Structure formats: structure tokens, C-alpha cells
Amino acid sequence: AVVSTQSTGKIMEHFPNLYIGITGLVTYSSNQQLKSVVEDAPFDRLLIETDAPYMRPRSKTFIDRDTPRSSTPGMGLVIAQRIADLKKLTLDDVLIQIRENVSNMYGI
């Protein structure tokens, strides 16, 4: 469920080990609320979720007619690119941070 940026901040303060999974919904132009959450959320608390095989992200750059109609784990790059755009970072910066976040969350 998508929540407001104000409630996201309160929830994250109350639950210091909480991470937010960002799905392909962030790639849809109609979802301004999730985009605001991504912009405002602490970068070290974000994760990427593809919701494969159901939630196919939207992208003209990475997805073409030959791409399967359903989502795949590899489409996490589309979500990572959108996070990079919203946070004004490079794709590499996002992938490095997400990898660190996953390691921290799982303790690996």
C-alpha cells in the first residue's frame, strides 16, 4: 500500500529496521504519491521489488516489443533507474546502495 510522505516518515521513525520496497508502480506517471515517497524516503531504507510475474514496469528505454508481457526479476533495473531519476543519482549509485540495503536487512 502506498502511504503519504508524512506518514512514511512517522512509520520509519517508529520502526528503525523498516525498509520500503519500491515496485514497478513507481514507473507509472499516474502514481505521484509513490514518487513523492521515493524522493523523501531515506536512501538507505529503500529496496527494489519487481512483483514478478505480475507488475510489469513501464519504460520506453529498457522494454520493447520483444520483452515478455509479464515482469521478470531483471526488470528491477527499470525500477532502479526510476529511483535514480527521482533522487537525481546515477543508476550505479542506486544499485550500490540497494545492494548495501539488502545486505544490511538480511545481515549478510
C-alpha positions in Angstrom: 0.0 0.0 0.0 1.2 3.5 -0.8 1.2 6.0 2.1 1.9 9.7 2.3 5.4 11.0 2.8 4.3 12.4 6.2 3.1 9.0 7.4 6.1 7.3 5.8 8.4 9.4 7.9 6.5 8.7 11.1 6.4 4.9 10.4 10.1 4.8 9.7 10.9 6.7 12.9 8.8 4.3 14.9 10.3 1.2 13.2 14.0 1.8 12.8 14.6 -1.5 11.0 11.9 -0.9 8.4 12.7 -0.9 4.7 10.4 0.3 1.9 10.1 -2.0 -1.1 9.6 0.1 -4.3 7.7 -1.7 -7.1 7.1 -1.1 -10.8 4.3 1.2 -9.8 6.9 4.0 -9.4 7.3 3.9 -13.2 3.7 4.8 -13.9 3.1 8.5 -14.5 -0.2 8.4 -12.6 1.4 7.4 -9.3 2.6 10.7 -7.9 2.2 9.7 -4.3 4.7 6.8 -4.6 7.2 9.1 -6.4 7.0 11.6 -3.5 7.6 8.8 -1.0 10.7 7.7 -3.0 12.0 11.3 -3.2 11.6 11.8 0.5 12.4 8.4 2.0 15.9 7.8 3.3 18.0 6.2 0.6 19.5 3.7 3.0 16.0 2.3 3.7 14.9 1.5 0.1 14.6 -1.8 -1.6 13.5 -2.8 -5.1 10.7 -5.3 -5.8 9.6 -6.5 -9.2 6.4 -8.2 -8.2 7.3 -10.7 -10.9 5.5 -12.0 -12.8 2.6 -9.6 -12.4 3.6 -5.9 -12.1 5.5 -5.1 -15.4 7.1 -1.6 -15.0 6.7 1.0 -17.8 9.8 2.0 -19.7 10.5 3.1 -23.3 14.2 2.7 -22.8 14.5 -0.8 -21.4 11.4 -2.5 -22.5 10.4 -3.1 -26.2 8.0 -5.3 -28.1 10.3 -8.3 -27.7 10.2 -8.1 -23.9 7.8 -10.5 -22.2 4.4 -9.1 -21.3 4.9 -10.2 -17.7 7.5 -8.9 -15.3 10.9 -10.6 -14.6 13.5 -10.1 -11.9 15.7 -8.4 -14.5 13.2 -5.6 -14.7 14.4 -4.4 -11.3 16.8 -2.2 -13.4 13.8 -0.2 -14.7 12.7 0.5 -11.1 16.3 1.3 -10.1 16.6 3.8 -13.0 13.3 5.5 -11.9 14.6 5.8 -8.3 17.9 7.2 -9.7 15.9 9.8 -11.7 13.7 10.8 -8.8 16.6 11.1 -6.4 18.9 12.7 -9.0 21.5 10.0 -8.8 23.2 7.6 -11.2 21.9 4.1 -11.8 25.2 2.8 -10.4 24.7 4.8 -7.2 21.3 3.3 -6.7 22.4 -0.3 -7.4 25.3 0.0 -5.0 23.0 1.4 -2.3 20.3 -1.1 -2.8 22.8 -3.9 -2.6 24.1 -2.5 0.7 20.5 -2.1 1.9 19.7 -5.8 1.2 22.9 -6.8 2.9 22.0 -4.8 6.0 18.4 -6.0 6.1 19.4 -9.7 5.9 22.6 -9.3 7.9 24.8 -10.7 5.2 
